[in-house]
Amino acid sequence: MPTSPTPPVPAPGSTPAAAAAGARAPGSKGASQQSKTAFSTMEEIRVHEPELYDAMAKGIAQTIINDLRRHAERLKKLMREGQRRD
C-alpha cells in the first residue's frame, strides 16, 4: 500500500511569526538559514537538531502517557458503572 510522503518539518524559528519577531532557536545558525532549512524525516531532526528532537520525543511521549491515563480512567469508570448495574 503506497503511502503519501510526509510534508517536511520546518526548522525551529522558520515560521513567519518567528522570523518577524527575530526569534532564533538555541544552537541555530541564523534567521536566513532557518527559513531555508526543512527536515523531511525524524532522523534528520535527530542528527541536525538533537535538542529539538529530544523535546519532540518528550512531547510525544507525554501525549501518549496522558492519552493512556485518560483511557484507563474512562475504562475504570465504565467498569464501576457496569458493576453497579448488576
GROMACS elastic network, one bead per residue, 0.5 to 0.9 nm:
[ bonds ]
;  ai    aj funct       b0    kb
    3     6     6  0.86975   500
    5     8     6  0.88972   500
    5    40     6  0.89788   500
    6     9     6  0.87034   500
    6    40     6  0.71918   500
    6    41     6  0.82900   500
    7    39     6  0.88279   500
    7    40     6  0.66611   500
    8    38     6  0.57773   500
    8    39     6  0.51818   500
    8    41     6  0.72470   500
    9    12     6  0.89975   500
    9    37     6  0.89097   500
    9    38     6  0.55272   500
    9    40     6  0.59143   500
    9    41     6  0.76925   500
    9    42     6  0.86523   500
    9    45     6  0.86614   500
   10    13     6  0.82535   500
   10    14     6  0.62726   500
   10    15     6  0.76681   500
   10    34     6  0.82494   500
   10    35     6  0.79168   500
   10    36     6  0.84304   500
   10    37     6  0.65115   500
   10    39     6  0.61976   500
   10    40     6  0.85984   500
   11    14     6  0.56265   500
   11    15     6  0.83668   500
   11    25     6  0.89850   500
   11    34     6  0.59455   500
   11    35     6  0.73596   500
   11    36     6  0.82425   500
   11    37     6  0.56325   500
   11    38     6  0.53831   500
   11    39     6  0.68569   500
   11    45     6  0.85575   500
   11    49     6  0.87446   500
   12    15     6  0.76812   500
   12    18     6  0.87151   500
   12    24     6  0.77356   500
   12    25     6  0.59944   500
   12    28     6  0.82601   500
   12    34     6  0.70794   500
   12    35     6  0.88902   500
   12    37     6  0.89650   500
   12    52     6  0.78620   500
   13    16     6  0.82637   500
   13    17     6  0.83372   500
   13    18     6  0.51838   500
   13    19     6  0.64555   500
   13    22     6  0.84554   500
   13    23     6  0.60926   500
   13    24     6  0.57257   500
   13    25     6  0.59930   500
   13    28     6  0.88460   500
   13    31     6  0.76529   500
   13    34     6  0.65769   500
   13    35     6  0.76680   500
   14    17     6  0.82459   500
   14    18     6  0.63789   500
   14    19     6  0.61235   500
   14    23     6  0.88260   500
   14    24     6  0.86911   500
   14    31     6  0.74433   500
   14    32     6  0.88766   500
   14    33     6  0.87611   500
   14    34     6  0.52740   500
   14    36     6  0.77873   500
   14    37     6  0.78589   500
   14    38     6  0.87860   500
   15    18     6  0.52463   500
   15    19     6  0.61017   500
   15    20     6  0.85392   500
   15    35     6  0.74613   500
   16    19     6  0.50331   500
   16    20     6  0.60024   500
   16    21     6  0.85228   500
   16    35     6  0.86106   500
   17    20     6  0.51423   500
   17    21     6  0.62235   500
   17    22     6  0.85990   500
   17    23     6  0.87275   500
   18    21     6  0.50445   500
   18    22     6  0.60557   500
   18    23     6  0.51856   500
   18    24     6  0.77847   500
   19    23     6  0.61236   500
   19    24     6  0.81879   500
   19    31     6  0.67861   500
   19    34     6  0.88105   500
   19    35     6  0.78094   500
   20    23     6  0.77732   500
   22    31     6  0.73287   500
   23    31     6  0.78543   500
   24    27     6  0.83409   500
   24    28     6  0.64741   500
   24    29     6  0.84307   500
   24    30     6  0.68455   500
   24    31     6  0.67096   500
   24    34     6  0.83840   500
   25    28     6  0.53708   500
   25    29     6  0.86773   500
   25    30     6  0.86765   500
   25    34     6  0.89747   500
   26    29     6  0.89156   500
   26    51     6  0.85870   500
   27    49     6  0.82486   500
   27    51     6  0.88488   500
   28    31     6  0.81439   500
   28    33     6  0.84926   500
   28    34     6  0.73559   500
   28    49     6  0.86192   500
   29    32     6  0.82881   500
   29    33     6  0.64375   500
   29    34     6  0.71272   500
   30    33     6  0.56664   500
   30    34     6  0.61745   500
   30    35     6  0.88886   500
   31    34     6  0.50027   500
   31    35     6  0.62933   500
   31    36     6  0.89004   500
   32    35     6  0.55779   500
   32    36     6  0.68641   500
   33    36     6  0.52653   500
   33    37     6  0.60944   500
   34    37     6  0.51701   500
   34    38     6  0.81266   500
   35    38     6  0.80910   500
   39    42     6  0.74652   500
   39    43     6  0.87215   500
   39    44     6  0.59907   500
   39    45     6  0.62584   500
   40    43     6  0.85363   500
   40    44     6  0.70344   500
   40    45     6  0.83223   500
   41    44     6  0.53644   500
   41    45     6  0.67382   500
   41    46     6  0.88332   500
   42    45     6  0.50359   500
   42    46     6  0.61295   500
   42    47     6  0.86635   500
   42    53     6  0.75550   500
   43    47     6  0.61997   500
   43    48     6  0.85788   500
   43    53     6  0.87665   500
   44    47     6  0.51854   500
   44    48     6  0.59654   500
   44    49     6  0.79133   500
   45    48     6  0.52892   500
   45    49     6  0.51806   500
   45    50     6  0.67190   500
   45    52     6  0.72050   500
   45    53     6  0.58169   500
   46    49     6  0.56759   500
   46    51     6  0.80868   500
   46    52     6  0.76698   500
   46    53     6  0.50879   500
   46    54     6  0.77933   500
   47    50     6  0.60872   500
   47    53     6  0.84599   500
   48    53     6  0.88741   500
   49    52     6  0.53836   500
   49    53     6  0.62238   500
   49    54     6  0.87484   500
   50    54     6  0.60659   500
   50    55     6  0.85553   500
   51    54     6  0.51529   500
   51    55     6  0.62169   500
   51    56     6  0.85940   500
   52    55     6  0.51093   500
   52    56     6  0.60899   500
   52    57     6  0.85376   500
   53    56     6  0.50864   500
   53    57     6  0.60414   500
   53    58     6  0.85448   500
   54    57     6  0.50769   500
   54    58     6  0.61024   500
   54    59     6  0.85063   500
   55    58     6  0.51720   500
   55    59     6  0.61118   500
   55    60     6  0.86180   500
   56    59     6  0.50204   500
   56    60     6  0.61005   500
   56    61     6  0.85138   500
   57    60     6  0.51280   500
   57    61     6  0.60694   500
   57    62     6  0.85275   500
   58    61     6  0.50476   500
   58    62     6  0.60348   500
   58    63     6  0.85528   500
   59    62     6  0.51136   500
   59    63     6  0.61900   500
   59    64     6  0.86876   500
   60    63     6  0.51211   500
   60    64     6  0.63075   500
   60    65     6  0.87018   500
   61    64     6  0.51192   500
   61    65     6  0.61859   500
   61    66     6  0.86412   500
   62    65     6  0.50137   500
   62    66     6  0.60948   500
   62    67     6  0.85236   500
   63    66     6  0.51586   500
   63    67     6  0.61154   500
   63    68     6  0.85735   500
   64    67     6  0.51109   500
   64    68     6  0.61081   500
   64    69     6  0.85288   500
   65    68     6  0.51437   500
   65    69     6  0.60925   500
   65    70     6  0.85953   500
   66    69     6  0.50348   500
   66    70     6  0.60976   500
   66    71     6  0.85539   500
   67    70     6  0.50963   500
   67    71     6  0.60965   500
   67    72     6  0.85039   500
   68    71     6  0.51246   500
   68    72     6  0.60178   500
   68    73     6  0.85694   500
   69    72     6  0.51166   500
   69    73     6  0.61933   500
   69    74     6  0.86274   500
   70    73     6  0.52172   500
   70    74     6  0.62222   500
   70    75     6  0.86381   500
   71    74     6  0.50496   500
   71    75     6  0.60958   500
   71    76     6  0.86086   500
   72    75     6  0.50413   500
   72    76     6  0.61484   500
   72    77     6  0.85891   500
   73    76     6  0.51004   500
   73    77     6  0.61730   500
   73    78     6  0.86428   500
   74    77     6  0.50887   500
   74    78     6  0.61974   500
   74    79     6  0.85835   500
   75    78     6  0.50981   500
   75    79     6  0.60834   500
   75    80     6  0.86174   500
   76    79     6  0.50416   500
   76    80     6  0.61615   500
   76    81     6  0.86134   500
   77    80     6  0.51734   500
   77    81     6  0.62169   500
   77    82     6  0.85818   500
   78    81     6  0.50827   500
   78    82     6  0.60613   500
   78    83     6  0.86157   500
   79    82     6  0.50268   500
   79    83     6  0.61950   500
   79    84     6  0.87100   500
   80    83     6  0.51253   500
   80    84     6  0.62970   500
   80    85     6  0.88337   500
   81    84     6  0.51674   500
   81    85     6  0.64362   500
   82    85     6  0.52923   500
   82    86     6  0.66747   500
   83    86     6  0.54177   500
